[in-house]
Amino acid sequence: MIAAAQAFSAQAPASQTSAPGQPAPQSSPAVPAQTIPAQTLPPQTQPAAEPPSAPQKTLSVVVLDPAHGGADQGARGLRGIAESDVTLGFARLLRISLEAQGLRVILTRQANDDPSFDDRSKMANAQRGHIFITLHVSSTGQPGTVRVYSMQKVAMPPSGAAVPRGGLLPWDRAQFGFIDQSRRLAELIQIQMGQRFRGSSETPFEAPVRQLRTLGAPAVAIEVSSVSVANRSALDQMGPGLADGVARAVAAFRTIYESGGR
């Protein structure tokens, strides 16, 4: 439940090969040889070496975070549906769809355990070229709908306080440099959700989700409604559509990410 998770060239030097003076051909023995000053000869230059191109950004890893786990079951329905169980099931389906796109997928938990917020962020931040998606199920809301969140765009602190001595960004501000990319990823996923689940918005949402704050990469939260359904099968039936929609959105975001766009 989102409410429970809110509380992150080198140019080769022109070889100035000023050719040494070359004796001019003698037209007759009577005419003394003349030399042409070296500086009047055009310099022989080598083609300028092309500057090395910047490394291409690649998106190769998706970190999926099934929220809650262990003693923390998250939202609980009257019929005994536990958010932590449903999110893990969703994560396993998403993994299959994302791997079909050629992406490496990492789950922050594989079973009914409960890594801390920071442990989940550390696992994700250790990756290169990744995005982060945390999965939740709400306790309220219109059943069968999906909402996608990114971090709120907040005012940056004064420059003197934003980056401490040593140039390291504080842990709880890791998301600051990725707000726009996260918003774009949220937009792409929410559009897919709106097309698949009637009643879902096609515009994403912003919220101070605790888990997103400490992520140094594009990061979003997906919240499915809700544990209040009479039978868990209603939620399980949303799994395939959720997985396919997220995979399609991530594929679209990957093209934008690797082209350097927003």
Secondary structure, 3 states (H helix, E strand, C coil): CHHHHCCCCCCCCCCCCCCCCCECCCCCCCCCCCECCHHHCCCCCCCCCCCCCCCCCCCCEEEEEECCECCECCCECCCCCEHHHHHHHHHHHHHHHHHCCCCEEEECCCCCCCCCHHHHHHHHHCCCCEEEEEEEECCCCCCCCEEEEECCCCCCCCHHHHCCCCCCCCHHHCCHHHHHHHHHHHHHHHHHHHHHCCCCCCCCEECCCHHHHCCCCCEEEEEECCCCCCCCHHHHCCHHHHHHHHHHHHHHHHHHHHCCCC
